[in-house]
Amino acid sequence: MKIILRSRRATTALMIACLMLPQALWADQMYQTRGGQGAVDEEPNAAIMVGDLVVARPIGVVMTVGGAALWLVSLPFTLLAGHAGEAAQTLMQGPAEATFMRCLGCRNTGYRGKDLASDENNTVEEQPDTVAVYP
C-alpha cells in the first residue's frame, strides 16, 4: 500500500514539473526577446485599454472601497497590535495604487520613463513676481 502511495506522489510531482517547464521556458524566451524588459507589455493596444477601463478599474474601485471598510472594522484590533499602518497599506493603499496610479492598460503601477520625460518638458520655469508700474 505504501508503494502505491509513493508512486502516486512521484507521478503527480512529475506531471506538475512537466506542465510547469514549458511555461518557465516560454517566460524566459519572452524576457530575452523583449530586451530584458520582461513579459510586461508597457505599450498596450486599444483592446487592452478598453478592457482595463471597463473591467479592471471598476473592480479596483470596489476593492479600494471594500478595503477601506475592512480596515475600519479591523482598526481597533490593529491599533492594539500596533499594525494599523500595515493594514492600511495592504487593504487600501495597494488597491488604490493599482487602480489610480498606472497608465490605462499597463500592469505596473507608477510612472513610466516616457511620463516623467514629458512632465520635465512641460514644466514651466518659475519667474519672480514682478509688479507692473504704469505711468
GIPEDA-V973671 format. One record per backbone hydrogen bond with DSSP energy under -1.0 kcal/mol. CO is the residue of the C=O (numbers start at 0). NH is the residue of the N-H. E is the energy in kcal/mol with one decimal. If there is no record, write none. Layout:
CO;NH;E
CO;NH;E
//
This chain:
0;4;-1.9
1;5;-2.3
2;6;-2.4
3;7;-2.2
4;8;-2.0
5;9;-2.4
6;10;-2.5
7;11;-2.5
8;12;-2.5
9;13;-2.3
10;14;-2.4
11;15;-2.3
12;16;-2.3
13;17;-2.3
14;18;-2.0
15;19;-2.0
16;20;-1.9
19;23;-2.1
20;24;-2.4
21;25;-2.3
22;26;-2.4
23;27;-2.1
24;28;-2.1
25;29;-2.5
26;30;-2.1
27;31;-2.0
28;32;-2.3
29;33;-1.4
30;35;-2.1
31;34;-1.1
44;48;-1.9
45;49;-2.4
46;50;-2.3
47;51;-2.3
48;52;-2.4
49;53;-2.7
50;54;-2.5
50;55;-1.2
51;56;-2.7
54;58;-1.6
55;59;-2.3
56;60;-2.3
57;61;-2.2
58;62;-2.4
59;63;-2.3
60;64;-2.5
61;65;-2.8
62;66;-2.5
63;67;-2.1
64;68;-2.0
65;69;-2.5
66;70;-2.6
67;71;-2.2
68;72;-2.1
69;73;-2.4
73;77;-2.5
74;78;-2.5
75;79;-1.6
76;80;-1.7
77;81;-1.3
77;82;-2.3
82;86;-1.9
83;87;-2.3
84;88;-2.2
85;89;-2.3
86;90;-2.9
87;91;-2.2
87;92;-2.3
88;93;-2.2
91;95;-2.1
92;96;-2.5
93;97;-2.1
94;98;-1.5
95;99;-3.0
96;100;-2.0
100;109;-3.8
102;105;-1.8
111;115;-1.9
112;116;-2.3
113;117;-2.3
114;118;-1.9
115;119;-2.0
116;120;-1.7
117;121;-1.5
//
